[in-house]
Amino acid sequence: MDDKHLQDQLDFIRLISHDATASFTKMEDFPRAIECLSEILNASFVMLTTVFKDEHNLEYQFKSHLYATGKPNNSDKHLFVKYRFSDCPPQLEDWLQNDIEQVMDKQYVLSCLLPDHLTNIFRGDSEQIFVIPFVSQGDIVGLLSYVAPKTAQFKETFSSAYYVLKSILGGSYRLSKAEIQLQTYQTVLDLMPQRVFWKNRDSMYLGCNEAFSKDASLPNPASIIGVTDHDIFPEQAELYRSDDAVTMSTREHLLCSEEPQTHKNGKTIWLRTSKRPIVTDENVVVGLVGTYDDITQLKTIQHELGVAKNELEQRVKDRTTELTESHKKLEVVIEELKATQDHLVETEKMAALGNLVAGVAHEINTPLGIAVTGASHLGVLAKELKQNVLGGNLSKKVFTSNCDEIEMSSDLILRNLERAADLVRNFKMIAVDQSSDKPENVVLSSYLHNIVAAQAPNAEEKNIKIILTGDENLSVSVYPVTTAQIISSLIENAFIHGFEGIEVGQIKIGYKLLKDTLEFTVEDNGRGIDETLQTKIFEPFYSTSVNHNKGSGLGLSIVYNLVTQKLNGQVVCRSKHDEYCRFIVTMPLLSVDNIENKNKQQDNG
């Protein structure tokens, strides 16, 4: 090797080694280095190709750089060819994956890397084509292709330049591979919505993802290197560094710690942070890695829920207080209404009793008047008889006639006094105070007959016939006064409301035993009640009468209360307009035990 070739080789090594990075082909000295290489090889054409197997994108990448005096245009000096693993020419793929230490078909390999109009460069009579592969750690990292005399053997003749170029190509390959791997990791991290960062032992940032760099108001993740929390989050710097120190000293993971973070724009967000120490294979803590989520919206919602909860609790408390006060006022109103109702019920009872007394008094006046007239007539007969005796004018005929009249008058007086006595007896039974009402065993037919007899004056006046039906021998225990008031009230209700505008009417009162209950029915053939009104007739002060001056509207309400509360029974109404109205009263039979218990309750009350 002469001095010129040695100097050219040294120049090539110096130029190609100036900046041996992954992008060394873009350095300023690279074109001059390729020119030196052509001079060393005495080659009319030189092409240096970097080969990269991109396993992430599943493709082979070939970047070729050409030098040939006067032949390629500027646009042809830098060529880029790539093949997907699935589309790579079969022979080229077989060579790349197997016997890459030598090139069996140089022309074929070059045809895969060059366009057609440049493949003629490699053809010549006195020159030979050389394709030299460079292999590093089992991977092909580059190709040197050139056209030169047969004596130009690069590897054997210029071994220093060969190994320097091989080292640079291998280093460039490994750097490119590492950069792609790091870029892939960084891309994955940047796609994560969570913030990711890592620090050294001094809590200095060594890296982060894009989401974290935005929180830190940095242009990109690479800007975080060498930065501390004092630079980006001064308000929480001591808090964060304290957490770092505890995590690295105790080697315990910090999980889901909620803490604030103030940005440079003054906005404060809330984080849920986790940190873990980074421990080497030698069991040395060299730093930590951390992640956090932005939970500002969650904290806002929690705060709003807390406020809403407190407001709701206060509203419930206020509402409870209002309801308590309203309840107390309502209790007072209910007591007042109850007292008023009791007063009205007593008034109604007294009014009903007054009407009954008036009717009975009217009826009693008739037999008493007849009895008085008969007694007066007896006086007249006695006076005439005495005068005839004293005057000696008493004949047998006159005496007999006077005796017949006296007998007739006596009979008339007796019958009318008995009728008056019956009326008084019936009235007495109905007018007894309910507070003294105790269960008694009665024969229902006789008992109901007395009740009906007390209503006879009104019935005759209104031209209404009352009919009793049932077993004449049935004997049961009942509350006589209460039951009498119920039956009387139902009869009075029919008198007042059932026969308005009707001249002749009929009321049927029936009774029968149904297993453990006693049933009464009071049915009239009057004008009836509409179905829509049948559920309201038991309400206080409700009346179906077209004449509002008739009745107080409390009669059926009193019946309902007596049946349901006093007798523990039920009362229902069945009616058809202009045909009939039927009230059905059912009450449980009173046993001996029930009677004794009720008597005790009444005595204690």
Secondary structure, DSSP 8 states (H G I E B T S, - for coil): --HHHHHHHHHHHHHHTTT-STTGGGSTTHHHHHHHHHHHHT-SEEEEEEEEEETTTTEEEEEEEEEETTSS-GGGSEEEEEEETTTS-HHHHHHHHS-TTS-S-HHHHHHHHS-GGGGGGG--SS-EEEEEEEEETTEEEEEEEEEE-TT--HHHH-HHHHHHHHHHHHHHHHHHHHHHHHHHHHHHHHH-SSEEEEEETTS-EEEE-HHHHHHTT-SSGGGGTT--HHHH-GGGHHHHHHHHHHHHHH---EEEEEEEEE-TTS-EEEEEEEEEEEE-TTS-EEEEEEEEEE-HHHHHHHHHHHHHHHHHHHHHHHHHHHHHHHHHHHHHHHHHHHHHHHHHHHHHHHHHHHHHHHHHHHHHHHHHHHHHHHHHHHHHHHHHHHHHHHHT---HHHHHHHHHHHHHHHHHHHHHHHHHHHHHHHHHHHHS-GGG---EEEEHHHHHHHHHHHTHHHHHHTTEEEEEES-TT-EEEE-HHHHHHHHHHHHHHIIIIITTT-SSEEEEEEEEEETTEEEEEEEE-SS---GGGTTTTTSTT----SSTTS--S-HHHHHHHIIIIIS--EEEEEEETTTEEEEEEEEE---HHHHHHHHHHHHH-
